[in-house]
Amino acid sequence: MNAAADLPPVISPPTRGVTRWVWLLGAGLVAGLAVLYCFNPVEYHFYPTCQFYQLTHLHCPGCGSLRALHQLTHGHLGAAFHSNPLLVAALPFAAWLGFSAWHSEKQRLARRAWLQPAAAWTLLGILIVFGILRNLPGPAFAWMSP
């Protein structure tokens, strides 16, 4: 009797497909940042326009993100913060979250926790409050608008 025949087959995790997607995502990110580095969104008009701004003439939470990323690729942190302070403040957290989830299998719980309804509602609340505050008149909130 063969003991190896009695063992269930070993199923390996689908790392090949996941690795391919990670590399494609990374290549797309690098290509997008290269385009943003070379072509200033203020000067070139092939970038998409904000439909919310076109309809309401109010700044959405994402308005100024392309300009902020362009400034960040050139190392101008202050100008990037002026374009979209929420994006600049969120990038280190998003980078840490992505890096830790990619490098550690123990972060599966963190990824699941990030997708919990409380986290989603908190993120939505932050976006709504930021969107409202950046459109208020007066000098107190003018630093938030692009």
HELIX and SHEET records of a PDB file:
HELIX    1   1 ALA A    3  ASP A    6  1                                   4    
HELIX    2   2 THR A   15  CYS A   38  1                                  24    
HELIX    3   3 GLN A   51  THR A   56  1                                   6    
HELIX    4   4 SER A   65  THR A   73  1                                   9    
HELIX    5   5 LEU A   77  SER A   83  1                                   7    
HELIX    6   6 PRO A   85  HIS A  103  1                                  19    
HELIX    7   7 GLU A  105  GLN A  107  5                                   3    
HELIX    8   8 ARG A  108  TRP A  114  1                                   7    
HELIX    9   9 PRO A  117  LEU A  133  1                                  17    
HELIX   10  10 ALA A  142  MET A  144  5                                   3    
END                                                                             
